[in-house]
Amino acid sequence: MNGSVQVGQVVGVPLRMHWSVPLLVGLFAVGLGRQALPAWTPGRSGAVYALAGVVGAALLTGSLLLHEAAHAATARRKQISVEDVTLWALGGMTRMGRPKTAAAAFLVAVSGPLTSLGIGGAVLGAGFGLQLLSGWAEIPAVVAMWLGWANLFLGAFNLLPAVPLDGGRVVQAVMWWRTGDRERADLAASRSGQVMGVLMVAVGWISVLRGAPGGLWIVFVGLFIMIVAGAERRRAALHTALRGVRVADAMSSPVVTGADWLTVQRFIEDVAVPSHHSALPLLDFEGRPSGVVQLRRLAVVPPAERENLRVREVATPLSQCAIAAPDDLLSEALERLTLRTGTRLLVVDGGRLAGIVTGKDVARLMRRQTLGGGEAPGPTPGPTTEPGD
């Protein structure tokens, strides 16, 4: 997610934090320290309320992290790749690959809400227990009850049947299991997400018009759900259209490549400039793919260093590229594309670069299928190769 930085790891995957998280913690702290605590335990100093508010907000943020960590841990147990976990203003987001079975999808989806509900119940019980004490326990009791109710709300809200909420993922998994048609389940769940988003926007605006400024938050959440659900609906439609299509049907071949042992200066003069592409695959001494270099990375190399620096030293190594075999299903191979890999899919066969798939290749394939009545075309010939797009 843009605007986030890596701050550590959780369950073995990178943990990222968006710039909006401190704002979220501040809003929680103000709400607890200036509103809830003075109303429930009057007569304390402002410093006590402020400290308790910060502690409660930090604990709630930790609860959000545990919610996402449960998703990530369950996904890894089910052999699903997890790219990272990001905390941001709306809670959290776990980026992962597509589950292979409906059962795995179901378990990953419910793990987060169940974690929040479990935390909420345990902390709320502790809060009721602290209420039985007097004196020093009053403030911790209120904080615990506030934290418990917040987690219960978080768990219940996430179970709403609307993608991208966890409840929408549960609907996807159940429909996939009952029908055996994953794309149909994805389309149905994404439609429910769009409907839910519209309803939330409407409810939020009505609240604002009635004088409740908190309705703006509902509007924001509804818009987010609408946007993500719309994107997932388009992705589900793409998967439906590409059903049964192999990577070889979409790839461009042959591909313009360059030797990774060339200096940056020679690579620019002999390969990059004549190719007219914004990115090029690299081959090692044995003719095997070793990575991809982008022209923008070459452009920032100081001219004084270009004669001594090898192009492979400024390239994205093969281990960080999206790779597929010619016989892989195209829809599954496209799922390997991430922000780190970029939008190019390298097609490798027997250790050799067989072709490349870009967004334009997929769009071209879709147009040709439409014109040809759905027949899968062969690989795109070399002159139309566009690896830099």
N, C-alpha and C positions, 0 to 999 in steps of 0.2 A: 504494500500500500504506500502511495506517495506520501511523504511527510513523516515517515516512521524511521526509527533507527534501532539497530539491534542492541539489546541491553543484557543479553545473557542467553541461557538455554533453559528449556523446561521439557521434561521427559525425553531428553535427547534431541530436541529440535530447536532451531533458533527462536528466541523470544524477542519480538519487536514491540516498540512502544511508539504510538502516534503522538504528535505534538498536542493533541486535544486531551490526552489523559490527565495532565496536571489541571487543566480547566475542569474536567469532570470531577476530580478529587476535590477541587476547591468548591464546586457547587454542592457536592455532598456534605462537605465540612460545614459550609454556611447553613445549609438546610437543617443539619442536625444540631449545630452549636447555637444558632440564633433563633430557631423555631421550636424544634421538638424538645430539646432538653430544658429550656426555660419554662415551657408549658407543663412538662411532666414533673420536673424537680425544681420548683422556683426557689429563689433565695440564695443561689450559689454565685460565686464571682464570675466575671466575664472570662478570666483566664482559665478557670476550670471548664467552662462550657467550650471555649476554643480548643483546649487540649483534647477534650473528649470528642469533639467534632472531628478533629484531624485523625484521631485514632480510629474512630468509627468509619470514616471515609477510606482510610488506608485498608482496614479490614474488609470493607466491601469490595474494594479493588482487588484484594487478594482472593476474594470469593469468585469474582469474575474470571480471574486467572485459573482457579481450580476448575471452573466450568469448562474452559477451553482446553485445559490440560487433560481433562477426562476424555474429550473428543480425540485429542492427539494420541493419548495412550491407547485407547481402544482401537483406533485406526492402525497403529503400528502393530498391535497384537494380531490384527486381521490381515497383516501383510499389505497394508495400503500405505503408499508413500505419503509422507507429510512434509510439506515445504517449510512452513513456519507457523507460529502463533503470533497474532498481533492484537494488542489491546488498543482500543480507541474509544471515541466519545459514546458510541452505542453499545459498548461492552467489549466484545472480542470477536475475532475471526480466525479460523483455522483453515489454512489452505492445504488441501490434500488431493490425492488422485481419486479416481472414481472407484467405488467398491466393486468387487467382482461378483458378489452375490447379494440377493435381497436381504438375507439374514445379516450379513456384515453391515450393509447400509443401515438396517434397523438398529443394530447395537450401537453403531457410531452415533446415530442421531439421538437416541434416548439417553446416552451416557451423560451428556452435559446437563439436561434438565433434572435427571435423577440425582446428580451430584448437588445441584443447587437446592433441590427440595430436601435432600438429606442434611445439608449444612443448615438450611433454614429451620428444619425441625429440631435439630440438636441445639442450635444456638438459642432458639426461642424457648426451648425447655430450660436451658441454663438461665435465661433471663427471668423466667417465672420463679426459678429456684432462688435467684439472688434477691427477688422481691420480698422473700420471706425474711431476709436479713434487714438490718436497719443501718443508718449512718452512712459509712463509706460505700456500702454496696448499692446505694440508690442510683448513682450515676452509671456504674457498670451495668446494672440491670436494665436501664433504659437503652443504653447503647446496644446491649445484647438483643433486646426485643426489637429494636429498630433494624438491626442487622438481620435478625431472623425473618422478620416480615419481608424485608427487601429481597432476601434470597428466595423465599416462597413465591413472591411475585415474579421474580426473574425466571424461576423454573416454570411457573404456570404460563407466563406470557410466551416463553419460548416454545411451549407445546401447542400454540395456536396453529391450525392447519394451513400455513402459508409459507411457501418458500420465499426468502432463505431462512426462515425460522426453523428450529429443530422439528417442530410439529409438521411442517411441510415436508421435511425429509422423511419423517415417519410415514406420512401419506404416500410418498413416493415408494418407499420400501414395501409397504403393504400392498399397494396396487401392482407393483412389479412382481411380488410373490404370487398374487392371485391370478394375474393375467399372463404372466410370463413375457410381457412386452415392456421392456425398460423405457423405450422412447415414449410410448403412450402414457406411462406413469409419470414421466418427467413433464410432458406437456400438460397433463391434468393438474399436477401440483403447481406448476408455474402459473397456470391460469388462476388457480385459487389464490396464489400470492398477489397477483395483480388486482383481483377483486378485493382482497383484504386491504391492500395498500390504498385503493380508492376510498374504501369505507373509513379508514383511519384518517385520511386527509380531510374527508367531509366532517367527521366527528371533531377533529381538531379545530377546523375553521369555525364550526358552530360554537365551540367552547370559547374561542377567541372573541367572537362577536358578542358573546354573553358576558364578557369581562374577565375571562380566565386566561391569563397570559401563558399558563402552562400548556394550553392547547397547541402552542407553536411547536412544542417538543413532539406532540403526537403527529402533527403535520410533517415534521422532519422525518420521523420514523416511517410514516406512511409513504412518503416520497422515496425513501431509501428502499423499502420493500418493493414498491412498484418498479423501480429502476432495475434492481437485481433480478426480480421475477421476470421482467421483460427480457433481460439478457439471457436468462436460463431457458426461456421459451424459445428464443432464437437458436440457442445452442441445441436444444432438443430437436428442433425442426431440422437443423443441419445434420444431426446424427441420423435422423430418419431418412433424409435424402441420400446419405452416404452409406446406408446399410448394405453390407456385402461388398463395398468397394475397397480394393486393395491400394496400398501405398503406390505400387508400381503404376497404377492407372492414372495417378495424378502427377507423378514426379516429372521434372524436366531433366533431360539427359541428351548429350553429355553436358557437363558443367564446367564453367570456366574456373580454373583453380590456379594456385600459385605454390611455389616451393617454400616451405617454412624456414629453410636455412638462409634464404636471401636476406640481405640487409634491407632495412626499411627504405632507404633511398632507392635502391635498385628495384625493390618490389613496387614502389610507387611509379617509377618510370616505365618498367617493363610489363607490369601486370595490372595494377590498379587503374591507372589512367586510361589505357586502351580498352579495358573491360567495360567501363561505364556503369559499374555496379557499386552499390554502397557497402557491400560485404562480400567476402570471398572465402571459400573453403581452402584450407592449406593441406598439403601433402608432405610427408617426411621423405627421407632418402629412399625408402623402400616403396614409395608410392601409396602409402596408407594415409588415410585422413588423420590429421593431428589437431584440428581446431578450425575456428573461423575468425577472420580478422575484419574489423569494420574500418572504413575509411576515416571516420571521425576519430578513431583511436590513433591512426597514423598521423592525422593532421596535427595532433597536439604534441607529437614528439618534436623537441627542439631541433632545428636544422643541424646544429653542431653534432648531435648524437645519431643522426640517421645513417651515417656511414659505418658506424660500429655496432649498432643495435640490430639484432636479428628480429625478423618480423614475428616469429613465434613468441617472442618475449612480450609483445603487446597484444597478442591474440587471445581469444577465449579458448581454453583448452578443450579437447574433445570430451573430457569427463563432465564438462559443464554445458555441453550442447545436447539438443534433443536429437535422438538417433532412432531410426526404425529400419526394419528389413523390408524388402520389396513386397513380400507376401503378407505383411502385417495389415490388419484392418485399418483403414485410413482414419476412421472415427476414433479408434483407440489411440492411434499414434499421435493425433492432434492434441490429445489430453496431456501429452508430455511437454507441450510448449508452456513455458512460464516466463515471467519477467526476466529471470536470469538467463534462460536459454535464448530469448528473443523469438522472432516469428518464423524462423527457418528450421525445417526438419531435414536433417542429413539422412540420406538413404544409403545404408552400408550393406554390402552383400559379400560375404567371405572375406571381410577385412578390407575390401576395396570400396571406394565411393562410387555408387551406382547412379546417383542422381540427387536431386534436392526438391523439396516441396515448400512453396511459399503461399502466402495468402492469395496471390494472383493465380497461382496454379490451381488452387481449390476453386476459386471463382470461375476460372475457365472450364474446369471439369464440370461444374454445376451447369453452366450454360450449354456445354456440349451434350450433357445428359438430357437436358430439356429439349434440345433440338433433335437429338437422336432417339427419343422415345425411351430413355433410361438405360441404354446399353453402355456398359463401361468402356471408355476409350482406352487406347494404349498410351504409353508414355509420351509426353510432349516432346517434339523434336528439339534439337539443340538450339537453333536460331531464336526460339522464343523463350529460352532460359532467362529467368529474372531473379537470381539468387539474392540480389541486393534490395529487393522490394520488401 
